[in-house]
Amino acid sequence: MSEKKGVRQLERELKAARNEERREHENRITKNRDFSLGGIDPNTKSKPLPNSTDIPDAILLPKKKKLKKENIPW
């Protein structure tokens, strides 16, 4: 006697298998707690942005003003 499974039962089994795979993957991941400086040269200096008078024949947009309040949508 062959046992036929319904679509719902197969979906439940698939969901359980996916959850188990995700759980195994998350347990394998080790978090990096190394906060040392990496990738940025410590001798780099910030370059000033050029003004519109420094570049001939250039039309630059006005500089964006910094918001004085948080970006709250209401």
C-alpha positions as CSV (number, residue, x, y, z in Angstrom):
1,M,0.0,0.0,0.0
2,S,1.6,3.2,-1.1
3,E,1.1,6.2,1.0
4,K,0.0,9.3,-0.9
5,K,0.8,12.7,0.7
6,G,-1.3,15.7,0.1
7,V,0.0,19.0,-1.0
8,R,-0.3,20.5,2.4
9,Q,1.7,17.7,4.0
10,L,4.5,18.1,1.4
11,E,4.5,21.9,1.9
12,R,4.9,21.4,5.7
13,E,7.8,19.0,5.2
14,L,9.5,21.4,2.8
15,K,9.1,24.2,5.2
16,A,10.5,22.1,8.1
17,A,13.5,21.1,5.9
18,R,14.2,24.7,4.9
19,N,14.0,25.8,8.6
20,E,16.4,23.0,9.5
21,E,18.9,24.0,6.7
22,R,18.7,27.7,7.8
23,R,19.3,26.7,11.5
24,E,22.3,24.6,10.6
25,H,23.7,27.4,8.4
26,E,23.3,30.0,11.2
27,N,25.0,27.8,13.7
28,R,28.0,27.4,11.4
29,I,28.5,31.2,10.9
30,T,31.0,32.7,13.3
31,K,30.7,36.4,14.0
32,N,33.8,38.6,13.5
33,R,34.4,40.8,16.5
34,D,37.6,42.3,15.2
35,F,37.1,46.1,15.2
36,S,40.7,47.0,14.2
37,L,41.3,49.5,11.4
38,G,41.4,47.8,8.1
39,G,41.4,48.8,4.5
40,I,41.8,52.6,5.1
41,D,45.2,54.1,4.9
42,P,45.8,56.1,8.1
43,N,47.8,58.7,6.2
44,T,44.9,59.8,4.0
45,K,43.8,63.4,4.2
46,S,40.5,64.8,3.2
47,K,40.6,66.9,0.0
48,P,38.5,70.1,-0.1
49,L,35.7,70.2,-2.6
50,P,36.4,72.6,-5.5
51,N,34.3,75.7,-5.7
52,S,32.6,76.7,-8.9
53,T,35.2,79.4,-9.5
54,D,38.0,76.8,-9.4
55,I,36.6,74.9,-12.4
56,P,36.3,77.0,-15.6
57,D,33.0,76.7,-17.6
58,A,31.3,74.6,-14.9
59,I,27.8,75.1,-13.6
60,L,27.5,73.4,-10.2
61,L,24.4,73.0,-8.2
62,P,24.2,74.8,-4.9
63,K,25.4,72.8,-1.9
64,K,22.8,70.9,0.0
65,K,21.8,72.3,3.3
66,K,22.0,69.9,6.3
67,L,18.7,69.1,7.9
68,K,18.2,70.5,11.4
69,K,15.8,67.8,12.4
70,E,15.5,64.0,12.0
71,N,14.0,62.6,8.8
72,I,10.6,61.8,10.3
73,P,7.9,61.2,7.7
74,W,5.0,62.7,9.8
